[in-house]
Amino acid sequence: MSKKNIEDKYIDPFAEYLISGEPDRAQKAYAWQTAIGLQDVDKIQPSQYLLNTAKDNIEGGIDFDEAKNRIDSYYEENKNHQPERTEEADKVSVRIAEILSENSFVFSPAQYISIHKRLFEGIYSHAGKMRDYNITKKEWVLDGASVIYGGALDLQATLDYDFRIEKEFDYSNLSMSEIITHLARFISKLWQIHIFGEGNTRTSAVFFIKYIRSLGFHATNDVFANNSWYFRNALVRANYTNLSLGVREDLSFLELFLRNLLMGEKNELKNRYMHIAWKETTHSNNKRHIERHIEQHIDPKGAIKQLEIILDTNVVSKRTKSNILNLFNEFGYEKIFSRGDVIKSLGITEKPASTLVKRMYELGITEKMIGVGKGKYRFIWN
């Protein structure tokens, strides 16, 4: 089955919930989209029964416990009548959807390991356990070569170190591009440790989504759902060096993915561009591509037009509209700003600045940034 057919079958059925205007249904639909899309990292596909169960959950007919019970019962009755690994895809999908629908999260190695256990308990005997053997994995994107993964004897120490360094990292005063580069480096190194024998990428993706949400980002969208195989290959390329072939660790592919995810950009995400034998220079120079997008971010004229439509639809005053457009022209999507920045930029006092900041947030054209200091915002693409 082609990738297009897979996407048509497993993602489009939720479209009606994403445009219905009902926040609760849309949130659940996004969680299910991501959960099902993430199965593509191991090239496995959920069943139609899982899709029907997901719709019942989205519509409020059943909760996640009942959804899990339905899937368990279904496979007790139909264990030998489904394609290989479909049971795994169904069970892991409902568990991912449940975790992504929860607000609770703790940034810790224990949480990371707990997510693996919740996803794969009853599926893998090693669910929630670190591997005690060394591994290699042949990668298509590396022409059959393997990333060098963490050594079995050092997994806990390496994991603890990476978490400690990230917890101590200060995101204050960073641009969005700098934040994205850092996040790309963090998740790529976490994935490279590869503490689990199987299920490492899906666990890392779920943990990462929860983490970036805790930092204030809106990461519930279809980027993971439609590009999970790209995400995995980008992690591979971020951790592979072969100087004899002129290949070095390259974060740029992962950065493009995160720019789409966190900044609403529309960068082209093609797996073939990541293959180490790819020669087409117009697409292989991703660092230049990223720099161009930093300068042009999306389509400035289209972004301003969209912003004007939102402001006109909500009937804001001429002065408010002018102030917002002036702020957007100064900060765009790249820069993070505070009330103080608004005061300085527009030459207004604290009270009208606070009112304007609140109004922009209510209109859904900005989002609060939690992990970069108090009272920080940025414009977002709608």
N, C-alpha and C positions, 0 to 999 in steps of 0.2 A: 504494500500500500504506500502511495506517495505521501510525502510530508503534507502536501496541500490537503489530501483526503483525510489525513489524520486530524489536521486542524479543523476542517469542516465538520468532522464527526464529533470531536470531543470538546470544541470550544464554542462554536456557533450556537449550540442549543441553549447556552446561558445568556445570549445577547438580549433577549426580551427582559431579563431581570436587571441588566446593567443600564437600560434606558428607561426603566419603568418609573424612576423618580422616587422609589421607596428605598431609603438608605439601608434598612436592615437586610432587605433582599439583595440589594446590590453588593453589600459587604460580604454576604455569604457566597454570592455568585463569584465574586472575585477570588475568594478563598478556594472555592472548588475549581475554578479555572486554573489557578496556580498549582493546586494539588495534583490535578490530572496532567497538566502540562509537564510537571517535573518528572513524571514517569518516563518521559522521552530521554532522560539522561542515560537510562539503561535500555532504551529502545523496547519498552514494554507498553502495552495498551490496555486500558480498563475496558470493562464490558458494558454493553447497553444497559444491563441491570444496574450497574453502578450509576450511570447517568440518570436513570429513572429515580433511583434512591436520592441522588443529589438534588433533583428537582423537588422531591417531596420535602426534603430538609429546607431548601431555600424558601419554599412556600409556607413553611411553618407547620406542616402536617406531622413531622416527626423531629425529635431532637437528635443530637449526635450519638447518644447512647443507643437509641433505637436504630439509627442508621447502621451502626457497627453490628448490632445484633442481626439485622436483616442480611448483611453481607456474610456474616459467619454462618447463619442458617442456610443461605443460598448455596454456599460451598460444601456444607455438610451433605446437601442433597444432590449437588451437581459437580462433585469433585473431579470426575473424569470426563467432563463434557465441555471443557473450556481450553483455549489455546494455552501453551506453556507460559507460566508466570503471570497469567491474567489474574489469578487469585491474589498474588502479591500486589499487582498494580491496584486492584480494587481496595484491598485492605489498607494499603499504605496511603492511598488517596483520601479515604475517609478520615484517617488519622491526621494527615497533614491539614486537611480542611478544618478539623476540630481545633488543632493547635493554633492555626492562623486566625481563628475566630476568637481566641482567648486574649484577654488584655494582659494577663500576668506574664512577667518575664524577669529573669535575673541574669545579669551578665557574669557568667562563671563557667568553669570547666564542667562542674556538676550539672548545670543546665544543659550544656551541649551534649553530654553523655546521656542525660535523661531523655532528651528528644530522640536520640537513636533508639533507646529502649522502647519508648512509646510507639515509634514508627514500626519497629520490626519484631516486637515480642510475638512469639508464636510462629514467626516466619523464618528468622535466622536463630540458630542456637546461641550465637554470640551477641545477641541484641543487648546493647548497653555495656558491652565489654570491650576493652582494648585488645587489639590483636597481639599475640605473643610470638609472631613470626614475621620475617621480612617479606616484602612483596615487590613485584614488578607487574606492569600492565601494558600490553601492546596497544598503542594509540594510533588510530587512523591519521590523525592530524600530524603525527610525528613520523609517518611512513613506517609504522611498526615498532618504533623505539619506545622507551618507557621513561617517564619522569623518575628521578631519584626520590623516593619517599623516605619519611622518617624511619630511623632504625628502631626495631621493636624494643630494645632495652632503654631507649631514651624518650619514649612517647610521653610519659607523664611529665617529665621535667621540661620537655620542649613545649608541651601544651600549657603548663603553668606559666612558663616564661612569656609566651605570646600573649596570654590573657593579662598578665601583670603589666606588660609594656603598653598594651592597648588601654587598659583602665587608667593608666597614668598619663595618657596622651591628652594634650590640651588642644581642642579644636577652635579656641577663641582666635579671632582675627584672621581666620583663613578664608580664602575665596572658595567658591563651590568647586572649582577645578582642583584646588589643593586638597579639599576634603575628599573628593572622589579618588584622587590618586592615592591618598592614605588608606581609604576604605578598600580600594582594589588590592593594595599591598597586604592589608590585614587578612582579608578573606582568602587571598591566594596562598598565603603562608599557612593559615589554619587548615585549608584543604590539603596542602602538600604534606603536612604531618601525617594525614591519612590514618588516624588512630583506629579506624574500624576496618575489618576485612572487606565488608560489602556495605553498601548504603551510605558511603561517606559523602557523596555529592549531594544527595537529597537531604541528608541531615545538615550539612553545611549551609545549604540554601535556605532551609526553614529557619535555622538559627540566625542566619544573616538578615533575613527579612524581619524577624522579630527584633533584632538588634538595631537596625537602621530605623525602624519605627520608634524605638525607645529614644532615638536621637532627634526625633521630631519630623522625620521624612514620611511622606505619603508613598508607601511602596506597595500598595494594594492595587495592582493593575495587571495588564496582560503581557508585560515585557517578559516576565519569567515564564508565563504560560506558553507563549509562542516561541521562545528562544532558549529553552533550557538546555538543548544540545549545544547551542552556541556558547552558553555560559560555561558548560563543562569544558569545551575545547579551549575557551579563553583561559580557564584556570590551568589547563595543561601547558599552554604556550607561555603563561606567566612564570612557569617553573621549569622550563627546559632550556638547557644550553648545550650546544655542540659546536665548538669553535672550528673544528675541521670542516664543518659545513657552512660556517659563517652564521650560525643561528645562536641568538642570545635570548635570555629571559626577556619577555616582552609583555608589559602591562597594558599596552595601548588597546588591545582588543577588549580586555576586561573594562577599561575605562570607557570605551564607546558604549558598551552594554550598560554601565552604571549611569552614563550621561542620559541615555534613553530612559532608564528606570527612575532616576531621581530629578532630572531636569526637563523631562518631556521632549528631549531632542528626537529626531527621526533619523539617526545614523543608520546606514545600511549594515545589517548584521548577516554576513554570509560566511558559512563555515569554510568554504573552499579558500577564502582569502587567508585563512589561518594555517593552511597546510604548508609545511616547511618547503615544499617544492614549488609553491605558487610564485609565478614570475611577473605577473602583470603589475608594473610599477605604479599605475594610476590608483591601485587599491592597496598595494602592499606598504606604502609609506603612511602608516596610520598616525604617526606622531604629527606629521604635517596636517593630516586630516583633522586631528583633534584641535590643533592650534587654529585652524580655519573656523572650526565650529565654536571655539571660545570667542573668537572675534565676531562671528556673525550670528550666534546662537539662534537656532531654528531659522525663522524668516522674520527679521525685525519688522518689516512693513506689515506682514501678515499678523504678527503678534500685536502690534499697536492697533491694527484694525479690529482684531478680536477683542482687545481690551476696551476699545471705544464702544463696541456693540454691547458688551456687558454693562458698561457704565450708562449707556443710553437706555438699555432695557430696564435698568433699575432706577432710572430717572434721578440721577444725582445732579446736584447743582453745577452750573458752569465752572464756578471756582473750584469745587471739589474735583471735577473732571480734569481741569487744567493742572491742579496740584498733583493728582495721581499720575497723569501722563508725564509730567516733568520728573517725578520720582522714577518712573519706569525708564525714561530716557537716561537718567543718571546711573541707576543701579542695575537695570536689566534683570536677567535671570541669574547672572553670575555672582553678583555681590550680595552680601548679607548686611542688613541695616537695622538700626535701632531708632527709637523715638528721637534720641539726640541727633542722629544723622538727618532725620526728617526736619528737625528744627533748623539745623545748619543749612541744609539744602534749599529749603523754601523761605528761610528768614522769618519764621513764625514763632509764636510763643508756645509754652508747654501744653496749655489746655487744648488749643486747636490741633496741635500735633498729635496729642493723645486721641482726640476724637477722630482724626483722619486715619491713624494707625488702626483703631478699632473698626472703623467703617470698611477699610480695605480687607481686613480679615473676615468681616461679616459677609462681604461680597464674594468671598472665596477666591480672591486674586492674589492673596499672600498666604503663607503658612508660617506658623511659629516654629522656630528652631530651638530645640530643647538642649542639645548637647554642646552649644557654642557660647554659652553665657546667657544671662537673664535678659528678657525683653528683646530678642533678636527675631527678625523676620526676613523673608525673601519672597519675591514675586514668583508665582508658579504658572505653568502653562495649563490652561483649561481645555 
